[in-house]
């Protein structure tokens, strides 16, 4: 079960990092969002899951985020002023892409069912 402190810290980290990413991370023609923040039980590390739109910009976004991690870590520790400050690392979240693929598959199946000769009334 998640503790209140971890939930609150996850929320704060997500809010502050989203603000930093919006202002400091520049990937041309891309939108980077934080989808989830998972913090370990002992508050040692925080996995920051991100998504990028369009998805073909994900490699560029991840490279830039990894490069900027030390700077963001420092700024985050100054803003939040908590001890211990979890070490942040970024991971690409494939969830939104999978959901879009499933939705496209369902749309395609729906179209096929509608155009099926068995579905037509005579």
Phi, psi and omega per residue, in radians:
X1 nan 2.413 -3.114
X2 -1.331 2.428 3.108
X3 -1.451 2.752 3.130
X4 -1.079 -0.685 -3.112
X5 -1.105 -0.770 3.128
X6 -1.132 -0.723 3.121
X7 -1.087 -0.787 -3.137
X8 -1.133 -0.754 3.132
X9 -1.137 -0.705 3.081
X10 -1.017 -0.797 -3.138
X11 -1.104 -0.769 3.126
X12 -1.122 -0.776 3.138
X13 -1.088 -0.762 3.138
X14 -1.076 -0.782 -3.127
X15 -1.096 -0.845 -3.078
X16 -1.242 -0.702 3.115
X17 -1.177 -0.661 3.096
X18 -1.049 -0.720 3.106
X19 -1.093 -0.787 3.136
X20 -1.127 -0.780 -3.127
X21 -1.071 -0.736 3.137
X22 -1.037 -0.658 -3.048
X23 -1.625 -0.504 -2.962
X24 -1.979 -0.380 -3.077
X25 -1.732 2.063 -3.101
X26 -2.028 1.813 3.006
X27 -1.990 1.963 -3.066
X28 -0.969 2.342 3.090
X29 0.997 0.613 3.139
X30 -2.410 2.651 3.063
X31 -2.061 2.141 3.136
X32 -1.907 2.223 3.120
X33 -2.241 2.629 3.046
X34 -1.605 2.130 -3.109
X35 -1.646 -0.486 -3.084
X36 -2.869 2.639 3.029
X37 -2.260 2.101 3.112
X38 -1.991 2.169 -3.120
X39 -1.942 2.405 3.128
X40 -1.176 2.842 -3.095
X41 -0.993 -0.685 -3.096
X42 -1.610 0.220 3.120
X43 1.037 0.543 -3.127
X44 -1.436 -0.632 -3.101
X45 -2.540 2.745 3.136
X46 -2.279 2.094 3.081
X47 -1.548 2.073 -3.128
X48 -1.804 1.953 3.130
X49 -1.602 2.261 -3.118
X50 -2.160 2.767 2.977
X51 -2.282 2.702 3.136
X52 -2.243 2.426 3.073
X53 -2.196 2.172 -0.012
X54 -1.256 2.709 -3.022
X55 -1.159 -0.328 3.105
X56 -1.252 -0.122 3.094
X57 -1.656 0.073 -3.032
X58 -1.118 -0.661 -3.126
X59 -1.163 -0.783 3.109
X60 -1.072 -0.750 3.135
X61 -1.123 -0.787 -3.128
X62 -1.124 -0.737 3.118
X63 -1.033 -0.769 -3.131
X64 -1.174 -0.741 3.128
X65 -1.118 -0.736 3.123
X66 -1.110 -0.710 3.109
X67 -1.095 -0.640 -3.073
X68 -1.585 -0.014 -3.085
X69 -0.963 -0.864 -3.132
X70 -1.007 -0.739 3.121
X71 -1.112 -0.786 3.129
X72 -1.144 -0.678 3.114
X73 -1.034 -0.810 -3.140
X74 -1.091 -0.859 -3.128
X75 -1.095 -0.703 3.130
X76 -1.104 -0.731 3.120
X77 -1.150 -0.570 3.096
X78 -1.263 -0.699 -3.110
X79 -1.216 -0.831 -3.052
X80 -1.419 -0.525 3.101
X81 0.888 0.930 3.108
X82 -2.131 2.717 3.060
X83 -2.322 2.296 -0.109
X84 -1.351 2.580 3.066
X85 -1.624 2.085 -3.138
X86 -1.071 2.474 3.064
X87 -1.320 2.192 -3.080
X88 -1.608 2.535 2.967
X89 -2.549 2.605 -3.039
X90 -1.776 2.528 3.095
X91 -2.448 2.404 3.138
X92 -1.352 2.285 -3.136
X93 -1.623 1.961 -3.135
X94 -1.420 -0.139 -3.094
X95 -0.909 -0.910 3.139
X96 -1.055 -0.648 3.115
X97 -1.181 -0.714 3.108
X98 -1.115 -0.740 3.140
X99 -1.083 -0.725 3.126
X100 -1.134 -0.690 3.129
X101 -1.148 -0.711 3.104
X102 -1.118 -0.748 3.141
X103 -1.105 -0.727 3.090
X104 -1.091 -0.722 3.116
X105 -1.091 -0.737 3.119
X106 -1.154 -0.694 3.098
X107 -1.089 -0.741 -3.135
X108 -1.121 -0.746 3.117
X109 -1.125 -0.710 3.128
X110 -1.080 -0.740 3.109
X111 -1.115 -0.702 3.131
X112 -1.142 -0.699 3.128
X113 -1.151 -0.674 -3.135
X114 -1.192 -0.577 -3.119
X115 -1.598 0.000 -3.134
X116 -1.171 2.431 3.118
X117 -1.126 -0.417 3.130
X118 -1.271 -0.359 -3.087
X119 -1.521 -0.244 -3.087
X120 -1.473 2.400 3.097
X121 -1.584 2.542 3.121
X122 -1.987 nan nan
